[in-house]
Amino acid sequence: MIAFWVLAPVMVACAIAMVMARKAVHSALLLAVIMISLAILYAAQNAPFLFAVQIIVYTGAVLMLFLFVLMLVGVDSSDSLVETLRGQRVAAVVVGLLFGVLVATAVGQTTFGAAVGLQAANADGNVNGIAAVLFSKYIFAFEVTSALLITAALGAMVLAHRERLSPKATQRELAVKRMRDYATTGAHPGPLPNSGTFARHNSVDTPALLPDGTPSELSISRVMRARGTVRDVSADRTLAAEVEDDPGQIEGGDR
Amino acid sequence: MSVTPFLVLSAILFSVGAVGVLVRRNAIVVFMCVELMLNACNLSFVTFARQHGNLDGQIAAFFVMVVAAAEVVVGLAIIMTIFRTRRSASVDDASLLKY
């Protein structure tokens, strides 16, 4: 039972950090830690089948689905810190604490007696034991589950489907539109400029410099600007300009 | 080992999840907190299965997992649809029923 005392503090800390994390991706990863720890606790309590199901279904499928949706919803999914109802946050924490203390005290006051243990029930294997109960006593619930899963899959397909309102533009139509934009608004018909390639930085977060030295807005992905991870190259540029003005300040620069 | 520590841990995880549902504004994080509450309940199911010495508790936990998987699929699809029409995943922005 060392596993419990090692994992329980980790799980509680991860749960609190999950609630407090600013970014949704961090919450998802902390939830993964909690779920894997729970799987280990299941294994410690003679439930090897649930151990496998917890890892495959929860950590493998459900959490990956969460991460996919986070990826689709995008970067501005971080929480707003504005309280809509005044005092709601404090009240929620107080109520949650009271509830936790209440339930924990109630459980702590109850005497359960010695646990029977699953040695008898798991006599011919945990999976065999579960199958024997699942396909006899709970067969109707099991059948209903299949209907539920089919309905869920259909519902997800219906909700995620987007009707195409206009026909898909062909290459030719796109080219004509690009040239018309060039004729009317003067928009550049060619591809967008590359990111900057310099001696110090050549990654995609480095904007290219225009001939007058200002960073080109078009050379950086819109997402990177929204995240605020665009590198500022203007400082490097002034250094380069200084070196150009006074080559003597480079040591050994006798050109 | 006695079952009490497991149940106390389950209660703590459940209340942390409940606080998260009440406090957070991002629909996806609210959803993750609901998952945490479901997992906390599963832990007590498995613990009580060991206490009583039969496998009914583990079956219940198994069904909770199945229902949770279905719920996540539909719920995330709904969040995606709301995000597509409103460009926001905040639960405060979907307030049309209020007016």
HADDOCK unambig.tbl for C-alpha pairs under 7 A between the chains (distance, minus, plus):
assign (segid A and resid 8 and name CA) (segid B and resid 9 and name CA) 6.82 0.50 0.50
assign (segid A and resid 12 and name CA) (segid B and resid 13 and name CA) 6.57 0.50 0.50
assign (segid A and resid 15 and name CA) (segid B and resid 13 and name CA) 6.82 0.50 0.50
assign (segid A and resid 15 and name CA) (segid B and resid 16 and name CA) 6.60 0.50 0.50
assign (segid A and resid 16 and name CA) (segid B and resid 16 and name CA) 6.54 0.50 0.50
assign (segid A and resid 19 and name CA) (segid B and resid 20 and name CA) 5.18 0.50 0.50
assign (segid A and resid 24 and name CA) (segid B and resid 29 and name CA) 6.15 0.50 0.50
assign (segid A and resid 42 and name CA) (segid B and resid 46 and name CA) 6.94 0.50 0.50
assign (segid A and resid 45 and name CA) (segid B and resid 50 and name CA) 6.81 0.50 0.50
assign (segid A and resid 50 and name CA) (segid B and resid 62 and name CA) 6.97 0.50 0.50
assign (segid A and resid 62 and name CA) (segid B and resid 69 and name CA) 6.43 0.50 0.50
assign (segid A and resid 62 and name CA) (segid B and resid 72 and name CA) 6.94 0.50 0.50
assign (segid A and resid 73 and name CA) (segid B and resid 83 and name CA) 7.00 0.50 0.50
assign (segid A and resid 77 and name CA) (segid B and resid 89 and name CA) 6.39 0.50 0.50
assign (segid A and resid 79 and name CA) (segid B and resid 25 and name CA) 6.09 0.50 0.50
assign (segid A and resid 79 and name CA) (segid B and resid 26 and name CA) 5.55 0.50 0.50
assign (segid A and resid 80 and name CA) (segid B and resid 25 and name CA) 6.95 0.50 0.50
assign (segid A and resid 89 and name CA) (segid B and resid 23 and name CA) 5.50 0.50 0.50
assign (segid A and resid 92 and name CA) (segid B and resid 19 and name CA) 5.95 0.50 0.50
assign (segid A and resid 92 and name CA) (segid B and resid 22 and name CA) 6.00 0.50 0.50
assign (segid A and resid 92 and name CA) (segid B and resid 23 and name CA) 6.55 0.50 0.50
assign (segid A and resid 93 and name CA) (segid B and resid 19 and name CA) 5.82 0.50 0.50
assign (segid A and resid 96 and name CA) (segid B and resid 15 and name CA) 5.46 0.50 0.50
assign (segid A and resid 96 and name CA) (segid B and resid 16 and name CA) 6.95 0.50 0.50
assign (segid A and resid 96 and name CA) (segid B and resid 18 and name CA) 6.59 0.50 0.50
assign (segid A and resid 96 and name CA) (segid B and resid 19 and name CA) 5.36 0.50 0.50
assign (segid A and resid 99 and name CA) (segid B and resid 15 and name CA) 6.61 0.50 0.50
assign (segid A and resid 100 and name CA) (segid B and resid 11 and name CA) 6.01 0.50 0.50
assign (segid A and resid 100 and name CA) (segid B and resid 12 and name CA) 5.64 0.50 0.50
assign (segid A and resid 100 and name CA) (segid B and resid 15 and name CA) 5.28 0.50 0.50
assign (segid A and resid 103 and name CA) (segid B and resid 11 and name CA) 6.22 0.50 0.50
assign (segid A and resid 104 and name CA) (segid B and resid 8 and name CA) 5.10 0.50 0.50
assign (segid A and resid 104 and name CA) (segid B and resid 11 and name CA) 6.04 0.50 0.50
assign (segid A and resid 107 and name CA) (segid B and resid 4 and name CA) 6.64 0.50 0.50
assign (segid A and resid 107 and name CA) (segid B and resid 7 and name CA) 6.84 0.50 0.50
assign (segid A and resid 107 and name CA) (segid B and resid 8 and name CA) 6.65 0.50 0.50
assign (segid A and resid 108 and name CA) (segid B and resid 4 and name CA) 6.36 0.50 0.50
assign (segid A and resid 114 and name CA) (segid B and resid 2 and name CA) 6.76 0.50 0.50
assign (segid A and resid 115 and name CA) (segid B and resid 2 and name CA) 6.62 0.50 0.50
assign (segid A and resid 115 and name CA) (segid B and resid 50 and name CA) 6.45 0.50 0.50
assign (segid A and resid 115 and name CA) (segid B and resid 51 and name CA) 4.23 0.50 0.50
assign (segid A and resid 115 and name CA) (segid B and resid 52 and name CA) 6.75 0.50 0.50
assign (segid A and resid 116 and name CA) (segid B and resid 50 and name CA) 6.50 0.50 0.50
assign (segid A and resid 116 and name CA) (segid B and resid 51 and name CA) 5.33 0.50 0.50
assign (segid A and resid 116 and name CA) (segid B and resid 52 and name CA) 5.66 0.50 0.50
assign (segid A and resid 116 and name CA) (segid B and resid 53 and name CA) 4.95 0.50 0.50
assign (segid A and resid 117 and name CA) (segid B and resid 50 and name CA) 4.86 0.50 0.50
assign (segid A and resid 117 and name CA) (segid B and resid 51 and name CA) 6.10 0.50 0.50
assign (segid A and resid 117 and name CA) (segid B and resid 53 and name CA) 4.99 0.50 0.50
assign (segid A and resid 118 and name CA) (segid B and resid 50 and name CA) 5.68 0.50 0.50
assign (segid A and resid 118 and name CA) (segid B and resid 53 and name CA) 4.90 0.50 0.50
assign (segid A and resid 118 and name CA) (segid B and resid 54 and name CA) 6.56 0.50 0.50
assign (segid A and resid 121 and name CA) (segid B and resid 53 and name CA) 6.59 0.50 0.50
assign (segid A and resid 121 and name CA) (segid B and resid 54 and name CA) 5.76 0.50 0.50
assign (segid A and resid 121 and name CA) (segid B and resid 55 and name CA) 6.79 0.50 0.50
assign (segid A and resid 130 and name CA) (segid B and resid 55 and name CA) 6.45 0.50 0.50
assign (segid A and resid 130 and name CA) (segid B and resid 59 and name CA) 6.93 0.50 0.50
assign (segid A and resid 134 and name CA) (segid B and resid 59 and name CA) 6.91 0.50 0.50
assign (segid A and resid 149 and name CA) (segid B and resid 70 and name CA) 6.02 0.50 0.50
assign (segid A and resid 152 and name CA) (segid B and resid 70 and name CA) 5.42 0.50 0.50
assign (segid A and resid 152 and name CA) (segid B and resid 73 and name CA) 6.72 0.50 0.50
assign (segid A and resid 152 and name CA) (segid B and resid 74 and name CA) 6.01 0.50 0.50
assign (segid A and resid 155 and name CA) (segid B and resid 74 and name CA) 6.29 0.50 0.50
assign (segid A and resid 156 and name CA) (segid B and resid 73 and name CA) 6.23 0.50 0.50
assign (segid A and resid 156 and name CA) (segid B and resid 74 and name CA) 5.20 0.50 0.50
assign (segid A and resid 156 and name CA) (segid B and resid 77 and name CA) 5.58 0.50 0.50
assign (segid A and resid 159 and name CA) (segid B and resid 77 and name CA) 5.82 0.50 0.50
assign (segid A and resid 159 and name CA) (segid B and resid 78 and name CA) 6.53 0.50 0.50
assign (segid A and resid 159 and name CA) (segid B and resid 81 and name CA) 6.67 0.50 0.50
assign (segid A and resid 160 and name CA) (segid B and resid 77 and name CA) 5.87 0.50 0.50
assign (segid A and resid 160 and name CA) (segid B and resid 81 and name CA) 6.78 0.50 0.50
